[in-house]
Amino acid sequence: MKNIKYLVAFPIVFSLLSCFDERDIDLPLKDLSGTIVIEGNVTDKNGPYSVKITRSEKINAASYPKPVTDAVVVISDNHGQSDTLKYTEGEYRTTHLTTHYGDVYTLSVTIDGVIYKATSKMPEYVEFTALKQKDIPDEYYIEKKVIPVFTDPEIKGNYYLFKSQGYLGIQEITLFSDYSVNGQVNNRVLNGSTNPPNSKVKVEMQCIDEAVYNYFKAQKSLNDPEFNTTVSANPPSNISNGALGYFSAHTTSEKEIIIQ
């Protein structure tokens, strides 16, 4: 096996994906068209929570991935709670599930007699204190970037996903880990284009587990122009039985800032 870059077989599009962790991930390259793709999320906020299920397409396919509408989808936790999701408007939604950080959640999806499972532990809550602006002088202009302010816990092994949306209206994703900056106040800027004065930037902070971090870390290959193939490879999914995608139990909080 060798280190490769890859394209995935389902419609998750990021304008920019950046990581601050240089460890490599080894991935096998093979055709996975027709494979089940599951994208599930539960958060510490009130539900309903959703799971989207499709079948993957080759990267050059003209059609959109086909939704799976007849699956049996159940989310349970380590306290005996269980919720069978209902299909509506293209996704499966919970009806009564409640959540809390620190708990473990299991997703079970049954399709044509095959069971796909994933487990995700919702990390402890890390306070998203504020957003602050950082002006970075360039040769011809000043880049106006944004720093999410939070203090990483002293216990190592924390992972963060940030979704930011600036004046262009494009959602950009940045990943942080505490691999080299454990227990410190964050001073790393979010990735993305510079924002002009008086523009609003919205940021969502997610505390995610390591498996979900590795999954989204692998997505940066989508933005690598050097990799060009019509054969798809699977990112490091935390879902069993060969399914693509991810299941994430995470905390979430949001902030806004007006650029000066």
QUIVEN-V70352 format. One line per field, one symbol per residue. burial: # if it has 16 or more other C-alpha atoms within 10 Angstrom, else .. A space follows every 10 residues. Layout:
BEGIN
burial = ???
END
This chain:
BEGIN
burial = ....###### .....####. ......###. ###.###### .###....## #########. ....#..##. #######... .######... ####..#### #..######. .....##### ######.#.. ####...... ...####### ###....### #######... ########.. .#...#..## ######...# ########## ########## ###....... #########. ..######## ####.####.
END
